[in-house]
Amino acid sequence: MTGHTGEAGPDGARPWPGVPRQGVPAAESFPAGRPHPEPGPYDGPGPAAPRRMPRRHSVRAQILDALRTALADGELAPGEVYSAPALAERFGVSPTPVREAMQQLASEGAVETVPNRGFRVARRSARDLAELAEVRALLEIPVLLRLAQGGQPEQWDELRPYAAATVAAAARGDRAGYAEADRAFHQALLTLSGNRQLALVGDALHRRMQGPCGG
């Protein structure tokens, strides 16, 4: 993805930098390895059946994934306002799935809704991140102590692939990949507690910690 190069629109909101030019199908606008709209029921040789239109939730999931990647990479700048219609135009989709993805990010604290303009990337100070890290420690340390006292060896083995994924992402300089692998590791750790609500709270907290720090 490219840097922050989009020009502000008439409402002062900026399109998302690095999104494809207008007219590129949504299925082609995401990097390799990201989910794509579902294929049609037949992909073999010979006459193919008409492909189904991508389901809206599938398009929304792709856009949400791409926006999270841009946040982790710092391509969405803290304090900047981005217009959902401008993003939708560049993605080649309707504004609805873009707004839905942005609303999800707003619920996670990554962006803030700006009436009649779009969404502003939230500013997280060093103090904000330190406080969130302290809350996460309050959730995770009791789980670690419980596992250390009565956990089974195979439970620790379940965490090894997640830890390896974070190391691999860090080694190749993949900030977005590292953020997702780190989130998956901590989610797996809290899942071992057997408390589903604790795992959900921990995941939401971790989402609030992701993204650029500014302000």
C-alpha positions in Angstrom: 0.0 0.0 0.0 1.1 3.5 -0.7 1.5 6.3 1.7 -1.0 9.0 2.6 -1.3 10.8 -0.7 -5.1 11.2 -1.3 -6.4 14.8 -1.8 -9.1 16.1 0.4 -12.6 16.1 -1.0 -15.0 19.0 -1.0 -16.1 18.1 2.5 -12.6 18.1 3.8 -12.5 14.3 4.2 -9.7 12.3 2.6 -10.1 9.1 0.6 -8.1 6.2 1.9 -4.5 6.2 0.5 -3.5 3.2 -1.4 -6.9 2.0 -2.4 -7.3 1.0 -6.1 -8.5 3.4 -8.7 -12.2 3.7 -9.5 -13.6 0.8 -11.5 -11.4 -2.0 -10.2 -13.6 -4.8 -8.9 -13.6 -5.3 -5.1 -12.4 -8.9 -5.5 -9.2 -7.6 -7.1 -8.5 -4.8 -4.7 -7.1 -6.7 -1.8 -3.7 -8.2 -1.4 -3.0 -11.9 -1.7 -3.9 -14.0 1.3 -6.9 -11.8 2.2 -10.5 -13.2 1.9 -12.2 -12.6 -1.4 -15.9 -12.8 -2.5 -17.1 -16.4 -2.8 -16.7 -18.0 -6.3 -19.6 -19.2 -8.3 -20.8 -22.8 -7.9 -18.8 -24.0 -10.9 -15.1 -23.1 -11.7 -14.1 -26.1 -13.8 -13.4 -26.3 -17.5 -16.1 -25.8 -20.1 -19.1 -23.5 -19.9 -19.4 -22.0 -16.5 -22.5 -21.2 -14.7 -23.1 -17.5 -14.0 -21.2 -16.3 -11.0 -23.1 -15.1 -8.0 -22.7 -11.6 -6.9 -20.5 -11.2 -3.8 -22.6 -11.2 -0.6 -22.6 -7.9 1.1 -21.2 -9.3 4.3 -18.3 -10.8 2.3 -17.5 -7.4 0.8 -17.8 -5.7 4.2 -15.4 -8.3 5.7 -12.8 -7.6 2.9 -13.1 -3.9 3.4 -12.9 -4.2 7.2 -9.8 -6.4 6.8 -8.1 -3.9 4.4 -8.9 -0.9 6.7 -7.5 -2.7 9.7 -4.3 -3.4 7.7 -4.1 0.3 6.8 -4.5 1.3 10.4 -1.8 -1.1 11.5 0.6 0.1 8.8 -0.1 3.7 9.7 -1.5 4.5 6.3 -4.6 5.9 7.9 -3.3 8.9 9.8 -4.5 9.8 13.3 -6.7 12.8 13.3 -7.5 12.6 9.6 -11.1 12.3 8.4 -11.9 9.8 5.6 -15.1 9.9 3.6 -17.0 6.7 3.2 -18.4 7.6 -0.2 -14.9 8.4 -1.5 -13.6 5.0 -0.2 -16.6 3.3 -1.8 -16.0 4.9 -5.1 -12.4 3.8 -5.1 -13.2 0.3 -4.0 -15.9 0.0 -6.7 -18.6 -0.8 -4.2 -21.6 0.9 -2.7 -21.1 3.1 0.4 -23.1 0.8 2.6 -20.4 -1.9 3.3 -17.8 0.8 3.7 -19.9 2.5 6.3 -20.6 -0.8 8.1 -16.9 -1.6 8.2 -16.2 1.9 9.6 -19.0 1.6 12.2 -17.3 -1.7 13.4 -14.0 0.2 13.7 -15.8 2.9 15.6 -17.2 0.4 18.1 -13.6 -0.8 18.6 -12.4 2.7 19.2 -10.2 2.9 16.1 -12.1 5.7 14.5 -14.7 8.3 15.5 -17.8 9.3 13.6 -17.8 12.9 12.3 -21.3 13.9 11.3 -21.8 14.9 7.7 -18.1 14.3 6.9 -17.0 10.7 7.5 -14.7 9.0 10.1 -11.7 10.4 11.9 -8.9 8.0 12.9 -8.7 8.1 16.7 -5.6 9.5 18.4 -4.1 7.2 21.0 -1.5 8.8 23.3 1.3 6.8 24.9 -0.6 7.1 28.1 -3.7 5.6 26.5 -1.7 2.6 25.3 0.0 2.2 28.7 -3.4 2.1 30.4 -4.8 -0.4 28.0 -1.8 -2.6 28.5 -2.3 -2.4 32.2 -5.9 -3.5 31.9 -4.9 -6.4 29.6 -2.3 -7.5 32.2 -5.1 -7.6 34.8 -7.0 -9.9 32.6 -4.3 -12.2 31.4 -2.0 -12.6 34.5 -4.6 -14.6 36.5 -5.2 -16.9 33.5 -1.4 -17.5 33.2 -1.1 -18.2 36.9 -4.0 -20.7 36.8 -2.5 -22.5 33.8 0.9 -22.6 35.5 -0.6 -24.2 38.6 -3.0 -26.7 37.1 -2.7 -26.5 33.3 -1.8 -29.5 31.1 1.3 -29.5 28.9 -0.8 -29.8 25.7 -2.5 -26.5 26.6 0.8 -24.7 26.3 1.5 -26.6 23.0 -1.7 -25.0 21.6 -0.1 -21.6 22.0 3.1 -22.4 20.2 1.8 -21.9 16.6 0.4 -18.5 17.5 3.7 -17.5 19.1 5.6 -18.7 16.0 3.3 -16.7 13.7 4.1 -13.5 15.6 7.8 -14.1 15.4 7.6 -14.8 11.7 5.6 -11.7 11.0 8.0 -9.6 13.0 11.0 -11.0 11.2 9.6 -10.0 7.8 8.6 -6.6 9.0 4.9 -7.2 8.4 3.2 -4.8 10.9 -0.3 -5.8 10.0 0.5 -9.5 10.1 2.2 -9.1 13.4 -0.8 -7.2 14.9 -3.2 -10.0 13.8 -0.9 -12.8 14.9 -0.4 -11.1 18.3 -4.2 -10.7 18.7 -4.8 -14.4 17.8 -2.1 -15.4 20.4 -3.7 -13.5 23.2 -7.2 -14.6 22.1 -6.0 -18.2 22.3 -4.5 -17.7 25.7 -7.7 -16.3 27.2 -9.7 -19.0 25.5 -7.8 -21.5 27.6 -9.4 -20.0 30.7 -12.7 -21.6 29.6 -14.4 -18.2 30.1 -16.0 -17.1 26.8 -16.9 -13.7 28.1 -13.3 -13.1 29.3 -12.1 -14.0 25.8 -14.5 -11.6 24.2 -13.6 -8.8 26.5 -9.9 -9.4 25.9 -10.3 -9.5 22.2 -12.2 -6.2 22.2 -9.5 -4.7 24.4 -6.7 -5.9 22.1 -8.5 -4.3 19.1 -8.5 -0.9 20.9 -4.7 -1.2 21.3 -4.0 -1.7 17.6 -3.4 1.1 15.1 -1.0 4.1 15.0 -0.2 6.2 18.1 -0.6 9.9 17.7 -1.4 12.8 19.9 
